[in-house]
Amino acid sequence: MTELPAEATDLLTTSQKSATEVHYTHLGHMSEKEVSTSNKIACQTPAVLRQAAYERRRGEHLHENAVFELEIAQECQEASTPGVRISGYMQQLGIHPFHVLFYSEERIAAHTAQCKSALGVTVHVDATGSVVSCISGQKSTYYYCVLLADSNLPVLDILSSCHETAWIYGMLLSYNSFVRRVNNGRLVTRRYDVTDFSYALMHAFIQAFNEGTQLHAGTDEQRDVPVSVPHTCCMSE
């Protein structure tokens, strides 16, 4: 296979352009001499471009096995990102079911500070698939993100192949234990948790961050204990 220009593989691996789009872009920039001689070597076919992009991505992996790669990354992060109470960014890794929890002491501190502010904090919670290759014998892995609304800072990222309420609740409790570690043994309360219409997410967040408190109709002032109020959002056409 003819070696591709570095910019071609860079474009394929760092942008949303498909191999076919890159191919036709190169065709449009052919010189008159290349056109007259039908020399399309520099353009390559979409199949060749896809293979080149695949090989580039493989070359950037730390290990062929995704779990081993995560273990290597976890050790590197712990060494490069030391903290007073928590070091690194990848805090929990499991295989059956596959799950990874990502958070850092710095982000937990930022989350805690905003929760204590006069206006409180709103977080957006969502999950999406197709970010990790399928793991044999397990369900599709979803990426869950808990994002501070005003700064777009992710305070908790989760990869998980199990999507049951009880399982999500357990992972959130693990996060809470580190929040307490950073916040002198106390759990903070957010003003609003905004999710989609996922029952599993809504129920898990109510249980984990309100410690099982059942929400009833009424204003914030009418509640005897501080709670995070769950809200749902939807896209309108």
C-alpha positions as CSV (number, residue, x, y, z in Angstrom):
1,M,0.0,0.0,0.0
2,T,1.3,3.4,-0.9
3,E,2.1,5.5,2.1
4,L,-0.5,8.1,2.8
5,P,0.4,11.7,3.5
6,A,0.3,12.4,7.3
7,E,-2.4,15.1,6.8
8,A,-4.8,12.5,5.3
9,T,-4.6,10.1,8.3
10,D,-4.7,13.0,10.7
11,L,-7.9,14.3,9.1
12,L,-9.5,10.9,9.3
13,T,-8.7,10.3,12.9
14,T,-9.3,13.7,14.3
15,S,-12.4,14.9,12.4
16,Q,-15.9,13.7,11.5
17,K,-15.0,13.3,7.8
18,S,-15.5,9.9,6.3
19,A,-13.0,8.1,4.1
20,T,-15.3,8.8,1.1
21,E,-15.4,12.5,1.8
22,V,-11.6,12.7,2.1
23,H,-11.2,10.7,-1.1
24,Y,-13.4,13.1,-3.1
25,T,-11.7,16.1,-1.5
26,H,-8.4,14.8,-2.8
27,L,-9.9,14.2,-6.2
28,G,-11.0,17.8,-6.3
29,H,-7.4,19.0,-5.7
30,M,-5.7,16.9,-8.3
31,S,-3.2,18.8,-10.5
32,E,-3.7,19.1,-14.3
33,K,-0.8,16.7,-14.8
34,E,-2.4,14.1,-12.5
35,V,-5.7,14.4,-14.3
36,S,-4.2,14.1,-17.7
37,T,-2.4,11.0,-16.8
38,S,-5.2,9.6,-14.6
39,N,-2.8,9.4,-11.8
40,K,-5.0,9.0,-8.7
41,I,-2.4,7.4,-6.4
42,A,-2.3,10.5,-4.1
43,C,-6.1,10.3,-3.7
44,Q,-6.3,6.6,-2.7
45,T,-9.6,4.7,-2.5
46,P,-11.9,5.0,0.5
47,A,-11.0,1.4,1.5
48,V,-7.3,2.3,1.7
49,L,-8.1,5.5,3.6
50,R,-10.2,3.5,6.1
51,Q,-7.4,0.9,6.6
52,A,-4.9,3.7,7.1
53,A,-7.1,5.4,9.8
54,Y,-7.6,2.0,11.5
55,E,-3.9,1.3,11.7
56,R,-3.2,4.8,13.0
57,R,-5.7,4.4,15.8
58,R,-4.3,0.9,16.7
59,G,-0.9,2.4,16.8
60,E,-2.0,4.9,19.4
61,H,-3.4,2.2,21.7
62,L,-1.4,1.3,24.8
63,H,-2.6,-2.4,24.5
64,E,-4.7,-4.5,22.2
65,N,-6.9,-5.5,25.1
66,A,-9.2,-2.6,26.3
67,V,-9.1,-3.6,29.9
68,F,-5.3,-3.9,30.0
69,E,-5.1,-0.5,28.3
70,L,-7.3,1.0,31.0
71,E,-5.1,-0.5,33.7
72,I,-2.0,1.0,32.2
73,A,-3.7,4.4,31.8
74,Q,-4.9,4.2,35.4
75,E,-1.4,3.7,36.7
76,C,0.0,6.5,34.6
77,Q,-2.7,8.9,35.8
78,E,-2.1,8.1,39.4
79,A,1.6,8.9,39.0
80,S,1.0,12.0,37.0
81,T,-2.0,13.5,38.9
82,P,-1.3,13.2,42.6
83,G,-3.9,14.5,45.1
84,V,-4.1,15.1,48.8
85,R,-6.9,12.6,49.3
86,I,-7.5,11.2,45.7
87,S,-4.9,10.7,43.0
88,G,-5.5,10.2,39.3
89,Y,-8.7,10.4,37.3
90,M,-9.7,6.7,36.7
91,Q,-10.9,5.6,40.1
92,Q,-12.6,2.2,39.6
93,L,-12.3,-0.5,37.0
94,G,-14.3,-3.7,36.8
95,I,-14.7,-6.5,34.2
96,H,-18.0,-8.3,35.0
97,P,-19.9,-6.2,34.3
98,F,-17.5,-3.9,32.6
99,H,-17.4,-0.5,34.2
100,V,-15.1,2.4,34.8
101,L,-15.5,5.4,37.0
102,F,-13.7,8.6,36.2
103,Y,-13.4,11.6,38.6
104,S,-10.6,13.6,40.2
105,E,-10.1,15.4,43.5
106,E,-9.9,18.7,41.6
107,R,-13.3,18.2,40.0
108,I,-15.0,16.9,43.1
109,A,-13.7,20.1,44.9
110,A,-15.1,22.3,42.1
111,H,-18.5,20.4,42.3
112,T,-18.6,20.8,46.1
113,A,-17.8,24.5,46.0
114,Q,-20.6,25.2,43.6
115,C,-23.1,23.1,45.7
116,K,-22.2,25.3,48.7
117,S,-22.6,28.6,46.7
118,A,-25.7,30.8,47.2
119,L,-27.2,29.9,43.9
120,G,-26.5,26.2,44.2
121,V,-25.7,24.1,41.2
122,T,-27.5,22.4,38.3
123,V,-26.1,19.3,36.7
124,H,-27.0,17.6,33.5
125,V,-26.9,13.8,33.3
126,D,-27.0,11.8,30.1
127,A,-25.9,8.5,28.6
128,T,-24.9,7.6,25.1
129,G,-23.7,4.4,23.4
130,S,-21.2,3.5,20.6
131,V,-18.1,4.8,22.4
132,V,-16.6,1.4,23.3
133,S,-16.4,-1.7,21.1
134,C,-18.7,-4.5,22.2
135,I,-17.3,-6.7,24.9
136,S,-18.0,-10.4,24.4
137,G,-20.8,-11.7,26.6
138,Q,-21.9,-8.3,27.8
139,K,-24.4,-5.7,26.8
140,S,-23.5,-2.5,25.0
141,T,-21.3,-0.2,27.0
142,Y,-22.8,3.3,27.6
143,Y,-21.0,6.5,28.5
144,Y,-22.7,8.3,31.4
145,C,-21.7,11.9,32.1
146,V,-22.6,14.2,35.0
147,L,-21.9,17.8,33.8
148,L,-22.0,21.1,35.7
149,A,-24.5,23.2,33.7
150,D,-22.9,26.6,34.1
151,S,-19.3,25.6,33.3
152,N,-19.7,22.4,31.2
153,L,-17.2,20.7,33.5
154,P,-17.7,16.9,33.8
155,V,-17.5,16.0,37.5
156,L,-18.2,12.2,37.0
157,D,-17.8,10.1,33.9
158,I,-18.9,6.4,33.8
159,L,-18.5,3.6,31.3
160,S,-20.7,0.7,32.0
161,S,-22.2,-2.3,30.3
162,C,-24.9,-2.7,33.0
163,H,-27.7,-0.2,33.0
164,E,-30.0,-1.3,35.8
165,T,-31.1,1.2,38.4
166,A,-29.5,-0.7,41.3
167,W,-26.2,-0.9,39.5
168,I,-26.1,2.8,38.6
169,Y,-27.1,3.6,42.2
170,G,-24.1,1.6,43.5
171,M,-21.7,3.4,41.2
172,L,-23.0,6.8,42.4
173,L,-22.6,5.7,46.0
174,S,-19.0,4.9,45.3
175,Y,-18.6,8.5,44.0
176,N,-20.4,9.8,47.1
177,S,-17.8,8.1,49.3
178,F,-15.0,10.2,47.7
179,V,-17.1,13.4,47.9
180,R,-17.3,12.8,51.7
181,R,-13.6,12.2,51.8
182,V,-12.9,15.5,50.1
183,N,-15.7,17.4,52.0
184,N,-14.8,16.4,55.6
185,G,-17.2,13.5,55.7
186,R,-20.3,15.4,54.4
187,L,-22.3,14.8,51.2
188,V,-23.3,17.9,49.2
189,T,-26.7,18.6,47.7
190,R,-27.2,20.0,44.2
191,R,-30.2,22.2,43.4
192,Y,-31.3,20.4,40.2
193,D,-30.4,17.2,38.4
194,V,-31.5,17.4,34.8
195,T,-31.9,14.0,33.0
196,D,-33.8,12.7,30.0
197,F,-36.8,10.3,30.5
198,S,-34.6,7.4,31.7
199,Y,-36.3,5.9,34.8
200,A,-33.0,4.2,35.7
201,L,-31.1,7.5,35.9
202,M,-33.8,9.4,37.7
203,H,-34.4,6.8,40.3
204,A,-30.7,6.1,40.9
205,F,-30.0,9.8,41.4
206,I,-32.9,10.3,43.8
207,Q,-31.7,7.4,45.8
208,A,-28.0,8.2,45.8
209,F,-28.0,12.0,46.2
210,N,-31.1,12.4,48.4
211,E,-30.4,9.3,50.4
212,G,-33.7,7.8,49.6
213,T,-35.8,10.9,50.2
214,Q,-39.1,10.8,48.5
215,L,-39.9,14.0,46.7
216,H,-43.4,15.6,47.1
217,A,-45.0,18.6,45.4
218,G,-44.1,21.9,47.0
219,T,-41.6,24.7,47.0
220,D,-38.0,24.4,48.1
221,E,-38.9,26.3,51.3
222,Q,-41.5,23.7,52.2
223,R,-39.1,20.8,52.3
224,D,-37.7,19.9,55.7
225,V,-34.4,18.5,54.3
226,P,-32.2,19.7,51.5
227,V,-32.8,17.6,48.3
228,S,-31.7,17.6,44.7
229,V,-34.7,18.2,42.6
230,P,-34.8,15.9,39.5
231,H,-35.9,17.5,36.2
232,T,-36.5,16.0,32.8
233,C,-35.7,17.6,29.5
234,C,-36.7,16.8,25.9
235,M,-35.9,18.1,22.4
236,S,-38.7,19.9,20.6
237,E,-38.9,20.2,16.8
